[in-house]
Each structure stands twice: as structure tokens, then as C-alpha cells.
Amino acid sequence: MKSGQLKTGLIGNPLGHSWSPRIHAELGDYEYTLMPMEEEAVAPFLEKREFDAINVTIPYKKTVMPYLDTISDEARRIGSVNTVVKDGEGLLHGYNTDYAGFSYMLDRKGIRLDGRKVVILGSGGASVTAQCVARDRGARQVVVISRSGEDNYSNLERHRDADVLVNTTPVGMFPKNGESPVSLDSFPALSAMVDMIYNPARTALILDAEDRGIPCTSGLPMLVAQAVRASELFTGNRIPAEKTEEVIASVSRSMRNIILIGMPGCGKSTLGRLLSERLDRPLVDLDTEIVRSAEKSIPDIFREDGEDAFRELETAVLRAFSKQSSLVLATGGGAVIRPENRRLFRENGTTVLLMRALGELDKDGRPLSQAHTAEELWNARKSFYLSAADITVESAPTPEETLARTLAALGE
């Protein structure tokens, strides 16, 4: 059967917003459908076998196993199946491609487990996958931290010598951005940190690891790599690592917000509107949202409540929108001042610094621009702008040329 004729998809409940169709569309020419279903529908669905291959997600990774004709070694040892393939004779074969996905994620970041103490947060299905891979890779010791087990969150001091920390819990996952299951202060000897969460792009654990210079990775490479292995099983065609990396980069770009920073009056709002139109992404103008929230203009906020109140409101609005994905977010000129804001930029965004000659900046309706010279503001904020920026774009003579420069810098 040609791959374009294959009937594949994903079963689970609930499915909500899944990236699987998008990922599989880049991997192969076959139909891939989201199929949410109640538990009582799973057995009849498998018995009818009116599909060529499926992925399985929560809560049916164990449910499907009694209905399969064969189960791979990895899936049997992990105790769950996330991929089912029907062969030419109608037999159903079960696999766990999370094993391959987790392994790929470690390898691409150069994280070794052999001879090392691996501490795994959580005891669910994702934890079992991590445990299986860690033992297969020769970990010296594998410790599972659970809420009520012998090793739990009240006695983490036992494991201050951990070499690698793996988070398999949902703590810190959207929409609970910013939460963390543990403090990395509890693990001073870490050589690597792995978080299986992929939304947001950087959890609190990832941000803390980066701040400490600890090699780390989010779960996005695992999400894509397990889909790659599933696609290979669907079609029988090998997918090269170069394609896997291409899809990881593509999905990452799609998920992340584009956050525009820069001096007041440099053209962030105009560039944001053009990016929104070109990339078909929602535009959020932070100052507009602050005005909507406060029900008064920004000059009135400064005059009546003061700059500190404005900055508090700015952070609150930024926190709400930075949780979302695939936005264009144009910030105010002073949003970079607060360290908590710069951390929010990193959480789920690619930050673009728009540069314009100081003498060309628009001052209308900007209280601080009218109270200070452009040079004074730039000197006070320069280090914040430069440290926050992932990309720097010089403003061009026309907005369209600035847009072209920005798209090129973003790889769009």
C-alpha cells in the first residue's frame, strides 16, 4: 500500500490541541486524524481494525495492549504501547516509540547516563520510559522521586550527589508556567537536566539550569523523535536525522512567540502588525493591553499611579500573554528593565531587538521619552536590551524592508 493511502491517527481522551498532525504532515504522505474516544470505544475500534496504524496517548497506552498480537521488547518492559501497526495479514503489532524519542533527546544534547546517578521526578508512564532507558544505558543508580514513596520530595537531601535530573511530572507545563517541582539548589552536582515538558519551550527548571550553566533540554526533541520512529513504523521508510532536526526547528519556530523589544518609538508596533499579517499570527501590543486592563491611558497611569504601578501592571499582562504560543508580542520600551520580564521573554519566545537611530525615535504619548533624552534612556537600558535579545535587527528606511530583515533573521 502506498503511504499516501495509509489511514493513521491518534487515539486518546481528551486530545485537545495536539501537535501530532502537524508533525506527521512533515514526515510522510499519509492521512493522520485525531480520534478522541471514550474507553468503552477502544476495544471495538481495535477489533474492527479499520486503520493501518495509530498512535495511542493518555489514558489508553495500557488499555490497548490485550488486543495486540505482538508487543515489542521496549513496550513490554515499559508496560505501555503508544504505536500500533497493522500488517498485511491484519495482525496488530504494538511498540513504544517514546523509548526512541527519549534516547534521541539525550544523544542530540550529548547527555550521558552511563556510570551516573539519575534522579527521576515522577512515577508515571513517562517516568517508566526514562527509567528503562537509563538502566539500558548503564546508569550507576536510578532513583525515582514520588509524592509518597521511600524517595520523596521531603527527603531530597539524600540525593545531592545526583548527576542527571529528569522531570517527568507535569509541574510547570502550560498553563502552570513558572511552577517547578523542585529547586535545583537541592542538586549541586548536576551535570545535566532533562525536562519532558515541551510547552512552554523553557520551564522554570530549564531556565534555572540555563542560569547555572547546566546542559539541559526540553521535551520537544523527544516529541518529534518519537513521532519520527512511529512514522518509520507506519511506512517502513527510514527518516534521516537531518529531517528530524528540520522538523524540531520548524515546530519550535511555530510554537514560540516572537517578542519585539527596543527603545520607545523605534517601530515595534508597526513591525508587529506586519509580522502578524505575514506569518498569520495573532498580534498582542503590550501597551494596548495595559491600557485595556487599567481602563486609562499610559500617561494617566504614570500621572495618577506612578511608574512602579505601571511596571507591576506591565509584568502581570506580560505574564498572561507569554504563556500562550505562536503570538507576535510587541512590548513597551521599558519592559526589559525588570528581571522577571526578561525571564518571561525566555520562557516561550524568541526575542527580537529592533534598533533605530536615537534621533529618529518617536516621543509622542511616551511619558519617559518626554522626561528624559533618548541618550539617557538608551544608556540606562542598553545592557538589558542586549542581554535579552536573541536576534538584533537594524531598522530599515521602510517598514517593509525592516520586515524583510526580521523574517530573514528569524529563518521565516
N, C-alpha and C positions, 0 to 999 in steps of 0.2 A: 504494500500500500504506500503511495506517495505521501510525504509528510504533510503536504497541503490538504490532504483528505482526512488526516487524523483528527479524531474527536477527543479533546483533552480538556482538563479544567481543574478546579479546586473545590473540594467539599469541606464544610466546616459549619460552625454556628456559634456566634454570628461571624460573618466575613467582613462587614463594614467596608472600609476603604483598603483594598489590597493592592500592592504593587506588582503582584504576580502576573496579571495580564500584560502590563507594560513591559515587564522583564522578558516574558516568554515571546512577546511580539518581536523583540530584538534578537532572539535566539533561534527561532525556527519558523517555518511557514506552515503553521497548523492552527486549527481552531482551539482557543483556550477560553473557557467560560467559567465564571463564578457561579457555584451551585450551592447556596446555603440550604441546609435541610435539617429537620428535626431528627432526633436519634432514632425514632421508630422507622424512619425512611431509609436509613443507611443499609440495613440488611437487604431489603427488596431491591435497592439500587445496585448493590454489588451482585446479587443473584441474577438480575436481568442482564448484566454485563453489556449494556448498550453504550459502551465507551471504548476507546483504545488505550487510554492511560489517564490517570488522575493524580493530583497531589491531594494530600489529606492534612488538615490542620486541626487545631483545638476545636472540640474536645474528642475527636474521633480517631486519634492516632493508635489507640489500643483497640477501639471498637471494631476496626476493620480486620484485625489480624485473624480471627477464627474463620473468616470467609475466604482466605487466601490459600492457594495451592502450594506455594513455596514462600519462604521468608529468608532474606539474606542474612549472613552471619552478623553483620553490624546491627541490623534491625532487631534480630533476635536478642543480641546481647544488650542493646539499649532498651528493648522492651516496647518499641513503638515503630510504626510504619508511617512514612509521610509521602511515599510514592508507590503507586500500584500500576503495573503494566500488564496488559492482556496480550498473550502471544497468539500465534496463528492458529492454535488449536483451542483457543478460548480459555486457557488457564490463566489465573491471576498470580502475579509474582510481586511480592512486597519488598520494598527497600527503605532505608533511612538515609536520605541524601544530606541530612544535617551533619552527619559524620564527615562527609567530604567537604561540606561547607566550612565547618569549624576548622578542619585541618588546613584548608586553603587560606583562611583568615590568618592563622598562626604563621604559615610559611611566608606569605607576602610581607609580613611585618618582621620576619626574622626572629620570632619568639620561640625559644627552645624550652622544652619541658623535661628533657632527659636529665636525670640526676637532680631535679629541683623539687622543692616543696611547693605544691599547687594548692591554693585555698580557693574553694568554690563557694560563692554565696548563693544559697537556694538549693532546694532538694527536689524540684520538679523535673519534668521531662527534659528540658534544656540542660539541667544540671547533669542528668544521667549521660547525655551525649558528651558533655565536657569531661566527665569522669572517665568514660570509655576511651576517649582519645588520649587523655593524659596518661592513663595506665598503659595503653598501647605504645605510647612514645617514651616510656621508661621513666616516668616521674618517680622521684625518690619517695614521695609521700603525697597522698591526695586526701585533703581534709574538706568535708562538706559542712558548711555553716547553715544551720536551720534555726527556726524560732524556738523549737523545744527539744532539739536533740542534745546529745552529750556535748558537742561543739556548737555553741550558740552565740548570739550577739552580746551576751553578758560576760563571756569569758574569752574574748578575742585576744587578750594578752598572752594566751598560750601560744599564739601563732605569729608573734612579732618577727619571727625568722622566715616568714613566707617569702618565696622568691617570685611567684606569679600569682596574681589575684584575678579571678574570673567572676564577673557578676552575671548570674542567670536569672535574677529576680526582675520583676517589672518596676522596681522602685526607680524613679527618675524618668520613666517613659512618658511621652505625651499622653494626657495634658498635665502630668505632675512634674513638669520640667523643673529642674533646680533641686529636687529632693535627692538624697543619697542614702543608701543602706548602711554605709559605714564611713568613718573618716580614714583617710589614708595615713593619718598620723599613727594609726594602730599597726601599720605595716612598714616600718622604717627601712627594711632591707629589700624592698621590691625592685626587681629588675624589669618587670613588665606588668601591664594591666590590660585586661580584656573585658569589654562590656558588650554583651549580646544585643543590647538595645540599639536600634538604628534611627529612631525618631524620638528625641532630637538628634541631630548629627553629632553633637557633643553633649553628653550627660554631665552632671556635676562631677562624677567620678573621672570622666575623660578630661574635663577642664582642670581638675585638681592634679591629675597625673601630668598633664602638659606643663602646668605651672612648676612642677617638681622635676621636670626633665625626664620623666619615666616613659619609656616607649609604650605606646598604647594603641588600641584600635577599637572602633565602634563595631556594631554587628552588621553594618551594611555589606561588607565583603562576603560575610557568611550568607546573608540573604541571597545575594546574586549567585555565589558559587554553588549553593545547594540547588538553585534553580537550573544552573548550567548542567549539573550532574543529572538532574531529573530530565532535562531536555535531551541529553545524550541517551538516556534510557528510553525515552519516548520514541526517538527516531533511529537510534543505532549509529548516529553520526557523532564523531568526536568534535568537541569545540575547543579551539586553542586558547591558551592562557591570555593571549593578546585580546581576544574577543571578550573574555571575562572582564579584563581590566577596562575595556572600552565601555561595557555596559555599566560597570561600577561607577565610572566617571560620569556617564550620561544620567544615571539615576540620581547621583549625588547633586549634579547641577540642577536637575528638575526639582528636587526636594528642598534645596536650600533657598533661603530668602536672599535677595540682592539688596544690601543695605548701603544707602548713599550717605556719606558723611562729607563735611567740608565747611569752609567758612560761611557765615551768613551772607546770603546774596550771591553765592557762586553759581547758582543754576541747578541745584539738586531737584527742585520740584519740576522744572521743565524736563530735565533728563529722566526723572522718574516717570513722567507721563509718556515720554517717547519709548522708554523701555517697556512699560506696561503694554502699550499698543503693539509693539513689535513682537514681544515674547508671549503675548496673551496671558499676562499675569495680573492679578489684582494689584492696584496701587494703593498704598497707605501713606498719606502725608502726615507725619507725626504731629506737626504743629496744628494741622486741621483737626486731628483727633483730640488734641489737648483743648482746643477751643470748644469743640463739641462737648467734651466731658465737663469743662468748667462753666460752660454757658456764658462765657465772656471772652473778649479778645485778649491776645497775649499782652499788649501794652497795659490793658486793665488789670490783668493778673499781676504783672510786675508792680504797677502803681498801688493796687489795693492790698495785695497779699505778700509781695516781696519775691525776690529771686529764689530763695530757699523753697518756698511753697511751689513755685513753678517747677523747680527741679524735681521735687518729690512727685508731682503730678506727671511730669515727663517720664520718669522711671516707671511709674505704675502703668502708663499707657504703653510704653515700650515693652514692658514685661508681658502684657496681654497679647500684643501682636507678634512678638518674637517667638512665641510658642508655635505659631502657625507655619505652614510651609508654602513655598512657591510664590511668595509675595515680592513686590518691589516696595521697599520701605525707605522713604526719604525722611531723614532726620533733621532736626534743627541744628544750627551751627554749634551750640554748646552741649549737645548730647554726649559728646566724648569726654566731658570733664569728669563725670562720676565713674569710678572704677566698676561699680555694679552694672552700669550701662555697657561699658566695654566688654564685660563678661557676657552680657546678654547678646551682644553682637556675635560673639564667638559661638554661642550655643547652637544656633541654627542658621547661620548666614555667611555669605561671602561679602566682605565689607570693601566698598569702593570709595576711595578718597578722590573727590573732584577738586582739582586745583585751578584757580583763576587768579590772574594778576590782582594784587591788592587794590590797585587804583580803579579796577573795573567792578568792584563789588557793589551791589545794590543795598542801600541802607534804609529804604522806606519801610516803616512799620516794624523796625527791629530796635527795641529799646537799648540793648547793649552796644549795637553798632553806632547808635547816635551818642551814647555816653562815652565811648572810647574810640580811639583811632583804630583803623584796620591793622596797623603795625602792632599796636598794643595787644589786641585780641590774638593775632597770629603768634606773637612771641609767647603769650601765656598758654596757648593751646597746641602749639606745634608738636611737642613731644607726644601728646595724646593722639593727635591725628595720625602721626606716623606709626605709632605703636599699634593702633587699632586697625590700620589698613592692610588688607590682603592684596589689594590692587590699587595703583595710583594712576589716574587719568588726567592729562592736561586738557583743560577746556580749549575747544577749537573756535575758529571765527563764527561758525554757525552751530545751532543746536544739533542739526542733522550730522555734521561732521563729528561732534562730540559723541553722539550716539554710536556712530561707526567705530570710533576709537574704543568706546566702552565695550561694545559687543565683541570686538577682536580680543580685548584683554580678558573677557570672561570666557572666551572659547565658544561663543554662540554664533 
